[in-house]
Amino acid sequence: MRLEIVLEQEEDGTYSVHCPALKGCHSQGTTREEALKNIREAIQLYLEVANEKARRGIEQQPKSIVVEDAGMTEKRLLPVSGKQMVNTNRW
């Protein structure tokens, strides 16, 4: 996997680096090499956490329910006898 990173030298000579594709994935280093090493580690940890969250989310999903008439998405209420209404959805 290839991800773009942004490496910037700060006024004090240190380096800050972030990965725009991964919101909140930032790092820094006293040298360019250290900053690059640190962002690689930050990206790896970010992706591990995201993968674990996705896995837990899938495991916690309720069982699927099969609906035979999946094309029926709109609810229609038809008058029956004046004020009374009937829902025509077939679930």
NURO-648213 format. One record per atom (N, C-alpha, C): y, z, x. Coordinates in nm, 2 decimals, decimal comma. Example, Ala and Ser with C-alpha at 12.3 -4.5 7.8 and 13.67 -1.06 7.14 Angstrom:
2
@yy = -0,57&zz = 0,78&xx = 1,32
@yy = -0,45&zz = 0,78&xx = 1,23
@yy = -0,33&zz = 0,78&xx = 1,32
@yy = -0,22&zz = 0,71&xx = 1,28
@yy = -0,11&zz = 0,71&xx = 1,37
@yy = 0,00&zz = 0,79&xx = 1,29
//
This chain:
91
@yy = -0,12&zz = 0,00&xx = 0,08
@yy = 0,00&zz = 0,00&xx = 0,00
@yy = 0,12&zz = 0,00&xx = 0,09
@yy = 0,22&zz = -0,08&xx = 0,05
@yy = 0,34&zz = -0,09&xx = 0,13
@yy = 0,46&zz = -0,04&xx = 0,04
@yy = 0,54&zz = 0,05&xx = 0,09
@yy = 0,65&zz = 0,11&xx = 0,02
@yy = 0,77&zz = 0,10&xx = 0,11
@yy = 0,88&zz = 0,06&xx = 0,05
@yy = 1,01&zz = 0,05&xx = 0,12
@yy = 1,06&zz = 0,19&xx = 0,14
@yy = 1,12&zz = 0,22&xx = 0,26
@yy = 1,18&zz = 0,34&xx = 0,29
@yy = 1,32&zz = 0,32&xx = 0,34
@yy = 1,41&zz = 0,41&xx = 0,32
@yy = 1,55&zz = 0,40&xx = 0,37
@yy = 1,57&zz = 0,51&xx = 0,47
@yy = 1,60&zz = 0,47&xx = 0,60
@yy = 1,61&zz = 0,57&xx = 0,71
@yy = 1,76&zz = 0,56&xx = 0,75
@yy = 1,82&zz = 0,68&xx = 0,75
@yy = 1,97&zz = 0,69&xx = 0,79
@yy = 1,99&zz = 0,79&xx = 0,90
@yy = 2,07&zz = 0,76&xx = 0,99
@yy = 2,11&zz = 0,86&xx = 1,09
@yy = 2,23&zz = 0,93&xx = 1,04
@yy = 2,22&zz = 1,07&xx = 1,05
@yy = 2,32&zz = 1,15&xx = 1,00
@yy = 2,43&zz = 1,17&xx = 1,11
@yy = 2,54&zz = 1,23&xx = 1,08
@yy = 2,65&zz = 1,26&xx = 1,17
@yy = 2,61&zz = 1,34&xx = 1,29
@yy = 2,51&zz = 1,44&xx = 1,26
@yy = 2,47&zz = 1,53&xx = 1,37
@yy = 2,36&zz = 1,47&xx = 1,46
@yy = 2,32&zz = 1,34&xx = 1,43
@yy = 2,22&zz = 1,28&xx = 1,51
@yy = 2,08&zz = 1,29&xx = 1,46
@yy = 2,06&zz = 1,37&xx = 1,35
@yy = 1,92&zz = 1,38&xx = 1,29
@yy = 1,91&zz = 1,26&xx = 1,20
@yy = 1,79&zz = 1,24&xx = 1,14
@yy = 1,76&zz = 1,13&xx = 1,05
@yy = 1,71&zz = 1,18&xx = 0,92
@yy = 1,76&zz = 1,12&xx = 0,81
@yy = 1,71&zz = 1,15&xx = 0,68
@yy = 1,65&zz = 1,02&xx = 0,63
@yy = 1,54&zz = 1,04&xx = 0,55
@yy = 1,47&zz = 0,92&xx = 0,50
@yy = 1,42&zz = 0,95&xx = 0,36
@yy = 1,41&zz = 0,84&xx = 0,28
@yy = 1,36&zz = 0,86&xx = 0,14
@yy = 1,29&zz = 0,73&xx = 0,10
@yy = 1,21&zz = 0,74&xx = 0,00
@yy = 1,14&zz = 0,63&xx = -0,06
@yy = 1,19&zz = 0,60&xx = -0,20
@yy = 1,27&zz = 0,50&xx = -0,22
@yy = 1,33&zz = 0,47&xx = -0,35
@yy = 1,23&zz = 0,46&xx = -0,46
@yy = 1,11&zz = 0,41&xx = -0,43
@yy = 1,01&zz = 0,39&xx = -0,54
@yy = 0,95&zz = 0,52&xx = -0,59
@yy = 0,96&zz = 0,62&xx = -0,51
@yy = 0,91&zz = 0,75&xx = -0,55
@yy = 1,02&zz = 0,85&xx = -0,57
@yy = 1,06&zz = 0,87&xx = -0,69
@yy = 1,17&zz = 0,96&xx = -0,72
@yy = 1,16&zz = 1,10&xx = -0,66
@yy = 1,25&zz = 1,14&xx = -0,58
@yy = 1,25&zz = 1,27&xx = -0,52
@yy = 1,17&zz = 1,28&xx = -0,39
@yy = 1,12&zz = 1,17&xx = -0,34
@yy = 1,04&zz = 1,17&xx = -0,22
@yy = 1,14&zz = 1,15&xx = -0,10
@yy = 1,18&zz = 1,26&xx = -0,04
@yy = 1,27&zz = 1,26&xx = 0,08
@yy = 1,21&zz = 1,34&xx = 0,19
@yy = 1,26&zz = 1,31&xx = 0,31
@yy = 1,23&zz = 1,39&xx = 0,43
@yy = 1,33&zz = 1,37&xx = 0,53
@yy = 1,31&zz = 1,43&xx = 0,65
@yy = 1,41&zz = 1,43&xx = 0,76
@yy = 1,34&zz = 1,45&xx = 0,89
@yy = 1,41&zz = 1,44&xx = 1,00
@yy = 1,35&zz = 1,46&xx = 1,13
@yy = 1,46&zz = 1,47&xx = 1,23
@yy = 1,44&zz = 1,53&xx = 1,34
@yy = 1,54&zz = 1,54&xx = 1,45
@yy = 1,54&zz = 1,41&xx = 1,53
@yy = 1,43&zz = 1,33&xx = 1,52
@yy = 1,42&zz = 1,20&xx = 1,59
@yy = 1,38&zz = 1,10&xx = 1,48
@yy = 1,40&zz = 0,97&xx = 1,51
@yy = 1,36&zz = 0,86&xx = 1,42
@yy = 1,21&zz = 0,87&xx = 1,40
@yy = 1,13&zz = 0,89&xx = 1,51
@yy = 0,99&zz = 0,89&xx = 1,50
@yy = 0,94&zz = 1,01&xx = 1,41
@yy = 1,00&zz = 1,13&xx = 1,43
@yy = 0,97&zz = 1,25&xx = 1,35
@yy = 1,00&zz = 1,22&xx = 1,20
@yy = 1,11&zz = 1,16&xx = 1,17
@yy = 1,15&zz = 1,13&xx = 1,03
@yy = 1,05&zz = 1,04&xx = 0,97
@yy = 1,00&zz = 0,93&xx = 1,04
@yy = 0,91&zz = 0,84&xx = 0,99
@yy = 0,77&zz = 0,91&xx = 0,97
@yy = 0,73&zz = 0,99&xx = 1,06
@yy = 0,60&zz = 1,07&xx = 1,05
@yy = 0,61&zz = 1,16&xx = 0,92
@yy = 0,73&zz = 1,22&xx = 0,91
@yy = 0,74&zz = 1,32&xx = 0,80
@yy = 0,75&zz = 1,24&xx = 0,66
@yy = 0,81&zz = 1,13&xx = 0,65
@yy = 0,81&zz = 1,05&xx = 0,53
@yy = 0,67&zz = 1,00&xx = 0,49
@yy = 0,59&zz = 0,96&xx = 0,59
@yy = 0,45&zz = 0,92&xx = 0,57
@yy = 0,38&zz = 1,03&xx = 0,50
@yy = 0,39&zz = 1,15&xx = 0,56
@yy = 0,32&zz = 1,27&xx = 0,50
@yy = 0,38&zz = 1,30&xx = 0,36
@yy = 0,51&zz = 1,29&xx = 0,34
@yy = 0,57&zz = 1,32&xx = 0,21
@yy = 0,52&zz = 1,22&xx = 0,11
@yy = 0,51&zz = 1,09&xx = 0,14
@yy = 0,46&zz = 0,99&xx = 0,05
@yy = 0,31&zz = 1,02&xx = 0,02
@yy = 0,23&zz = 1,05&xx = 0,12
@yy = 0,09&zz = 1,08&xx = 0,09
@yy = 0,08&zz = 1,20&xx = 0,00
@yy = 0,15&zz = 1,31&xx = 0,02
@yy = 0,14&zz = 1,42&xx = -0,07
@yy = 0,20&zz = 1,39&xx = -0,21
@yy = 0,30&zz = 1,31&xx = -0,22
@yy = 0,36&zz = 1,27&xx = -0,35
@yy = 0,25&zz = 1,20&xx = -0,43
@yy = 0,19&zz = 1,10&xx = -0,37
@yy = 0,09&zz = 1,02&xx = -0,44
@yy = -0,04&zz = 1,11&xx = -0,47
@yy = -0,08&zz = 1,20&xx = -0,39
@yy = -0,19&zz = 1,29&xx = -0,42
@yy = -0,15&zz = 1,37&xx = -0,55
@yy = -0,03&zz = 1,43&xx = -0,55
@yy = 0,01&zz = 1,51&xx = -0,67
@yy = 0,02&zz = 1,42&xx = -0,79
@yy = 0,08&zz = 1,30&xx = -0,78
@yy = 0,09&zz = 1,21&xx = -0,90
@yy = -0,05&zz = 1,17&xx = -0,95
@yy = -0,14&zz = 1,15&xx = -0,86
@yy = -0,28&zz = 1,11&xx = -0,90
@yy = -0,35&zz = 1,22&xx = -0,97
@yy = -0,33&zz = 1,34&xx = -0,92
@yy = -0,39&zz = 1,46&xx = -0,98
@yy = -0,33&zz = 1,49&xx = -1,12
@yy = -0,20&zz = 1,47&xx = -1,13
@yy = -0,14&zz = 1,49&xx = -1,26
@yy = -0,19&zz = 1,38&xx = -1,36
@yy = -0,20&zz = 1,26&xx = -1,32
@yy = -0,25&zz = 1,15&xx = -1,40
@yy = -0,40&zz = 1,18&xx = -1,44
@yy = -0,48&zz = 1,23&xx = -1,35
@yy = -0,62&zz = 1,26&xx = -1,38
@yy = -0,63&zz = 1,37&xx = -1,48
@yy = -0,55&zz = 1,48&xx = -1,47
@yy = -0,55&zz = 1,59&xx = -1,56
@yy = -0,50&zz = 1,54&xx = -1,70
@yy = -0,40&zz = 1,45&xx = -1,70
@yy = -0,35&zz = 1,40&xx = -1,83
@yy = -0,46&zz = 1,32&xx = -1,90
@yy = -0,54&zz = 1,25&xx = -1,83
@yy = -0,64&zz = 1,17&xx = -1,90
@yy = -0,75&zz = 1,26&xx = -1,95
@yy = -0,79&zz = 1,36&xx = -1,87
@yy = -0,89&zz = 1,46&xx = -1,91
@yy = -0,85&zz = 1,54&xx = -2,04
@yy = -0,72&zz = 1,56&xx = -2,05
@yy = -0,67&zz = 1,64&xx = -2,16
@yy = -0,64&zz = 1,56&xx = -2,29
@yy = -0,65&zz = 1,43&xx = -2,28
@yy = -0,62&zz = 1,35&xx = -2,40
@yy = -0,73&zz = 1,37&xx = -2,51
@yy = -0,69&zz = 1,37&xx = -2,63
@yy = -0,78&zz = 1,39&xx = -2,74
@yy = -0,88&zz = 1,27&xx = -2,75
@yy = -0,99&zz = 1,29&xx = -2,81
@yy = -1,08&zz = 1,18&xx = -2,82
@yy = -1,02&zz = 1,07&xx = -2,91
@yy = -1,05&zz = 0,95&xx = -2,88
@yy = -0,99&zz = 0,83&xx = -2,95
@yy = -1,05&zz = 0,83&xx = -3,10
@yy = -0,96&zz = 0,78&xx = -3,19
@yy = -1,01&zz = 0,76&xx = -3,32
@yy = -1,00&zz = 0,61&xx = -3,35
@yy = -1,11&zz = 0,56&xx = -3,40
@yy = -1,11&zz = 0,41&xx = -3,43
@yy = -1,06&zz = 0,39&xx = -3,57
@yy = -0,96&zz = 0,31&xx = -3,59
@yy = -0,91&zz = 0,27&xx = -3,72
@yy = -0,95&zz = 0,13&xx = -3,75
@yy = -1,02&zz = 0,10&xx = -3,85
@yy = -1,07&zz = -0,03&xx = -3,88
@yy = -0,95&zz = -0,13&xx = -3,91
@yy = -0,85&zz = -0,08&xx = -3,98
@yy = -0,74&zz = -0,17&xx = -4,01
@yy = -0,62&zz = -0,14&xx = -3,92
@yy = -0,64&zz = -0,17&xx = -3,79
@yy = -0,54&zz = -0,14&xx = -3,70
@yy = -0,41&zz = -0,21&xx = -3,72
@yy = -0,41&zz = -0,32&xx = -3,79
@yy = -0,29&zz = -0,40&xx = -3,81
@yy = -0,20&zz = -0,34&xx = -3,91
@yy = -0,25&zz = -0,24&xx = -3,99
@yy = -0,17&zz = -0,17&xx = -4,09
@yy = -0,08&zz = -0,07&xx = -4,03
@yy = 0,04&zz = -0,10&xx = -4,00
@yy = 0,13&zz = 0,00&xx = -3,93
@yy = 0,24&zz = 0,04&xx = -4,02
@yy = 0,27&zz = -0,02&xx = -4,13
@yy = 0,38&zz = 0,02&xx = -4,21
@yy = 0,33&zz = 0,09&xx = -4,33
@yy = 0,40&zz = 0,20&xx = -4,37
@yy = 0,37&zz = 0,27&xx = -4,49
@yy = 0,44&zz = 0,21&xx = -4,61
@yy = 0,37&zz = 0,19&xx = -4,71
@yy = 0,43&zz = 0,13&xx = -4,83
@yy = 0,40&zz = 0,23&xx = -4,95
@yy = 0,51&zz = 0,26&xx = -5,02
@yy = 0,49&zz = 0,35&xx = -5,14
@yy = 0,52&zz = 0,26&xx = -5,26
@yy = 0,43&zz = 0,26&xx = -5,35
@yy = 0,45&zz = 0,18&xx = -5,47
@yy = 0,46&zz = 0,27&xx = -5,59
@yy = 0,56&zz = 0,23&xx = -5,68
@yy = 0,57&zz = 0,31&xx = -5,80
@yy = 0,45&zz = 0,30&xx = -5,89
@yy = 0,41&zz = 0,41&xx = -5,95
@yy = 0,29&zz = 0,41&xx = -6,04
@yy = 0,33&zz = 0,43&xx = -6,18
@yy = 0,40&zz = 0,53&xx = -6,21
@yy = 0,45&zz = 0,55&xx = -6,35
@yy = 0,58&zz = 0,62&xx = -6,34
@yy = 0,68&zz = 0,54&xx = -6,32
@yy = 0,82&zz = 0,60&xx = -6,31
@yy = 0,84&zz = 0,67&xx = -6,18
@yy = 0,84&zz = 0,80&xx = -6,18
@yy = 0,87&zz = 0,88&xx = -6,06
@yy = 0,76&zz = 0,90&xx = -5,96
@yy = 0,64&zz = 0,88&xx = -6,00
@yy = 0,53&zz = 0,91&xx = -5,91
@yy = 0,51&zz = 0,79&xx = -5,81
@yy = 0,48&zz = 0,83&xx = -5,68
@yy = 0,46&zz = 0,73&xx = -5,58
@yy = 0,32&zz = 0,74&xx = -5,52
@yy = 0,26&zz = 0,63&xx = -5,48
@yy = 0,13&zz = 0,63&xx = -5,42
@yy = 0,14&zz = 0,57&xx = -5,28
@yy = 0,08&zz = 0,63&xx = -5,18
@yy = 0,07&zz = 0,58&xx = -5,05
@yy = -0,04&zz = 0,48&xx = -5,04
@yy = -0,02&zz = 0,35&xx = -4,99
@yy = -0,12&zz = 0,25&xx = -4,99
@yy = -0,19&zz = 0,24&xx = -4,85
@yy = -0,15&zz = 0,33&xx = -4,76
@yy = -0,22&zz = 0,32&xx = -4,63
@yy = -0,37&zz = 0,36&xx = -4,64
@yy = -0,45&zz = 0,28&xx = -4,57
@yy = -0,60&zz = 0,31&xx = -4,58
@yy = -0,64&zz = 0,37&xx = -4,44
@yy = -0,64&zz = 0,50&xx = -4,42
@yy = -0,68&zz = 0,55&xx = -4,29
@yy = -0,81&zz = 0,60&xx = -4,31
//
